[in-house]
């Protein structure tokens, strides 16, 4: 990972970094990758793959409809609302 890679990733994320910041991120990233690479040095001979570290099974409950809020109760604390909906700022474009 180099400074140009960091700037390209930052551009995709719409972030801006100085060259000094990008150099630090590149060094940090290389350190993380090296640390994770240490896993390959572990001898896994005879170790069975597993899905989870314990034997717990998900405990599902029956999906039963219960008491619901009325429209008035649901809208009571909304800062902006109309007769049936909470108004929120537009998030597109």
C-alpha positions as YAML, in Angstrom:
chain: A
units: angstrom
residues:
- id: 1
  name: UNK
  ca: [0.00, 0.00, 0.00]
- id: 2
  name: UNK
  ca: [1.46, 3.35, -0.95]
- id: 3
  name: UNK
  ca: [0.44, 7.02, -0.77]
- id: 4
  name: UNK
  ca: [-1.18, 6.90, -4.22]
- id: 5
  name: UNK
  ca: [-3.30, 3.90, -3.17]
- id: 6
  name: UNK
  ca: [-4.43, 5.75, -0.05]
- id: 7
  name: UNK
  ca: [-5.34, 8.85, -2.07]
- id: 8
  name: UNK
  ca: [-7.31, 6.72, -4.56]
- id: 9
  name: UNK
  ca: [-9.25, 4.96, -1.79]
- id: 10
  name: UNK
  ca: [-9.84, 8.31, -0.09]
- id: 11
  name: UNK
  ca: [-11.14, 9.74, -3.36]
- id: 12
  name: UNK
  ca: [-13.61, 6.86, -3.69]
- id: 13
  name: UNK
  ca: [-14.78, 7.53, -0.13]
- id: 14
  name: UNK
  ca: [-14.86, 11.28, -0.83]
- id: 15
  name: UNK
  ca: [-12.19, 11.96, 1.76]
- id: 16
  name: UNK
  ca: [-9.09, 14.10, 1.50]
- id: 17
  name: UNK
  ca: [-5.76, 13.52, 3.21]
- id: 18
  name: UNK
  ca: [-2.46, 15.31, 3.09]
- id: 19
  name: UNK
  ca: [0.52, 13.36, 1.78]
- id: 20
  name: UNK
  ca: [1.79, 13.04, 5.35]
- id: 21
  name: UNK
  ca: [-1.51, 11.60, 6.54]
- id: 22
  name: UNK
  ca: [-1.66, 9.24, 3.55]
- id: 23
  name: UNK
  ca: [1.90, 8.06, 4.26]
- id: 24
  name: UNK
  ca: [0.95, 7.31, 7.88]
- id: 25
  name: UNK
  ca: [-2.16, 5.40, 6.77]
- id: 26
  name: UNK
  ca: [-0.10, 3.41, 4.27]
- id: 27
  name: UNK
  ca: [2.41, 2.47, 6.99]
- id: 28
  name: UNK
  ca: [-0.39, 1.58, 9.42]
- id: 29
  name: UNK
  ca: [-2.10, -0.52, 6.75]
- id: 30
  name: UNK
  ca: [1.12, -2.39, 5.97]
- id: 31
  name: UNK
  ca: [1.58, -3.07, 9.69]
- id: 32
  name: UNK
  ca: [-1.94, -4.46, 9.98]
- id: 33
  name: UNK
  ca: [-1.46, -6.71, 6.95]
- id: 34
  name: UNK
  ca: [1.86, -7.96, 8.33]
- id: 35
  name: UNK
  ca: [0.27, -8.68, 11.71]
- id: 36
  name: UNK
  ca: [-2.57, -10.61, 10.10]
- id: 37
  name: UNK
  ca: [-0.02, -12.49, 7.99]
- id: 38
  name: UNK
  ca: [1.33, -14.02, 11.21]
- id: 39
  name: UNK
  ca: [-1.73, -16.30, 11.20]
- id: 40
  name: UNK
  ca: [-0.24, -18.23, 8.28]
- id: 41
  name: UNK
  ca: [2.70, -19.20, 10.51]
- id: 42
  name: UNK
  ca: [0.41, -21.13, 12.88]
- id: 43
  name: UNK
  ca: [0.48, -24.91, 12.44]
- id: 44
  name: UNK
  ca: [-3.14, -25.92, 11.77]
- id: 45
  name: UNK
  ca: [-2.39, -29.60, 11.11]
- id: 46
  name: UNK
  ca: [-5.17, -31.74, 12.57]
- id: 47
  name: UNK
  ca: [-7.40, -28.81, 13.48]
- id: 48
  name: UNK
  ca: [-10.96, -29.33, 12.28]
- id: 49
  name: UNK
  ca: [-12.70, -26.34, 10.69]
- id: 50
  name: UNK
  ca: [-15.56, -24.93, 12.73]
- id: 51
  name: UNK
  ca: [-18.43, -22.55, 12.22]
- id: 52
  name: UNK
  ca: [-18.71, -21.23, 15.77]
- id: 53
  name: UNK
  ca: [-16.68, -21.36, 18.97]
- id: 54
  name: UNK
  ca: [-19.51, -22.79, 21.05]
- id: 55
  name: UNK
  ca: [-22.45, -25.18, 20.68]
- id: 56
  name: UNK
  ca: [-25.24, -22.67, 21.27]
- id: 57
  name: UNK
  ca: [-28.13, -22.78, 18.85]
- id: 58
  name: UNK
  ca: [-30.29, -19.79, 17.98]
- id: 59
  name: UNK
  ca: [-33.37, -19.67, 20.16]
- id: 60
  name: UNK
  ca: [-36.19, -18.43, 17.97]
- id: 61
  name: UNK
  ca: [-39.53, -17.34, 19.33]
- id: 62
  name: UNK
  ca: [-42.88, -17.33, 17.68]
- id: 63
  name: UNK
  ca: [-43.59, -14.09, 15.80]
- id: 64
  name: UNK
  ca: [-46.85, -12.96, 17.36]
- id: 65
  name: UNK
  ca: [-48.46, -9.59, 16.70]
- id: 66
  name: UNK
  ca: [-48.94, -7.59, 19.87]
- id: 67
  name: UNK
  ca: [-50.35, -4.26, 20.86]
- id: 68
  name: UNK
  ca: [-49.32, -1.46, 18.50]
- id: 69
  name: UNK
  ca: [-49.01, 2.28, 18.87]
- id: 70
  name: UNK
  ca: [-51.72, 4.43, 17.39]
- id: 71
  name: UNK
  ca: [-50.73, 6.90, 14.69]
- id: 72
  name: UNK
  ca: [-51.13, 9.75, 17.18]
- id: 73
  name: UNK
  ca: [-48.86, 8.02, 19.72]
- id: 74
  name: UNK
  ca: [-46.22, 7.26, 17.09]
- id: 75
  name: UNK
  ca: [-46.20, 10.87, 15.85]
- id: 76
  name: UNK
  ca: [-46.38, 12.50, 19.27]
- id: 77
  name: UNK
  ca: [-42.64, 13.31, 19.58]
- id: 78
  name: UNK
  ca: [-41.81, 13.71, 15.90]
- id: 79
  name: UNK
  ca: [-40.37, 17.19, 15.27]
- id: 80
  name: UNK
  ca: [-41.90, 17.37, 11.78]
- id: 81
  name: UNK
  ca: [-44.98, 15.45, 10.72]
- id: 82
  name: UNK
  ca: [-48.17, 15.60, 8.75]
- id: 83
  name: UNK
  ca: [-51.42, 13.80, 9.48]
- id: 84
  name: UNK
  ca: [-49.97, 10.29, 9.09]
- id: 85
  name: UNK
  ca: [-46.21, 10.41, 8.49]
- id: 86
  name: UNK
  ca: [-42.96, 11.63, 10.05]
- id: 87
  name: UNK
  ca: [-41.27, 14.13, 7.73]
- id: 88
  name: UNK
  ca: [-37.53, 13.73, 7.24]
- id: 89
  name: UNK
  ca: [-34.98, 15.61, 5.11]
- id: 90
  name: UNK
  ca: [-34.55, 14.44, 1.54]
- id: 91
  name: UNK
  ca: [-31.47, 12.21, 1.28]
- id: 92
  name: UNK
  ca: [-31.27, 11.65, -2.48]
- id: 93
  name: UNK
  ca: [-29.04, 13.67, -4.80]
...
